[in-house]
């Protein structure tokens, strides 16, 4: 009887250890990638390939998902990798900072003003501290130029209400923070057309000025990027992925300004399964960053 009890206990321990071992092997065998990178042809590529091609570009348009930690992490890592290769030939810029804040950003990065003053005066996005402050700190610590590229939001709002014509009434000081007027606009670009289609599909009345408000942002960002690119530099720019998806938006305006610029685009997308590129995300950019839909958000 005693022998049977001992044998039974030994068997239970063996079964328990076997279960743990199988569970460990199973978990080790499950690949749970935080992201996958694909090229424009839908083939998987590695990070080193992205860095190599980005370093050879005049402009890198990094389209992010604003609330996605993988987008923000890869922005930071790519910036670090490019700095290692380019040093003082690297320039940074972002949609999240408006052109009329250029002075305060310059003062902040040069150490003339403190964090609390900058953060209270610069009209920062709600997720600034978690997602964009690390980029600014990298620029400060590495002495990299950081360009505030976006049109002041009050002027985009003006266009949304009254169209491009309203910009003509602004004084010369205001126009310094907008792409030179008049700038080109193609309402037939699929990205702009889809904005109206989404409104109509959602039951809202289509506002023809909505894509124009998007265009004044794209045109202005492109203008300030073009002003600070070339001459062996690589300008890495961060913005919502919609601003450069399908080689439109900012890229369309950059090509209008300087057809010779070598531009690389990155699109950020979410999929349930990252192991295969969904058809809807094919050919969105030179590199397509695919992130699991289950990824946690930054806000």
Buried (B, 14 or more C-beta within 10 A) or exposed (E): EEEEEEEEEEEEEEEEEEEEEEEEEEEEEEEEEEBBBBBBEBEBBEBEEBBEBBBEBBBBBBBBBBBBBBBBBBBBEBBEBBBEBBEEBBBBBBBBBBBBBBEBBBEBBEEEBEEEEBEEEBBBBEBBEEBBBBBBEBBBEBEBBBBBBBBBEEBBEBBBEEEBEBBEEBEEEBBEBBBEEEBEBEEEBEBBEBBBEEBEEEEEEEBEBBBBBBBBBBBBBBBBBBEBBBEEBBBBBBBBBBBBBBBBBBBBBBBBBBEEBEBBBBBBBBBEEBEEBBEEBEBBBBBBBBBBEEBEEBE
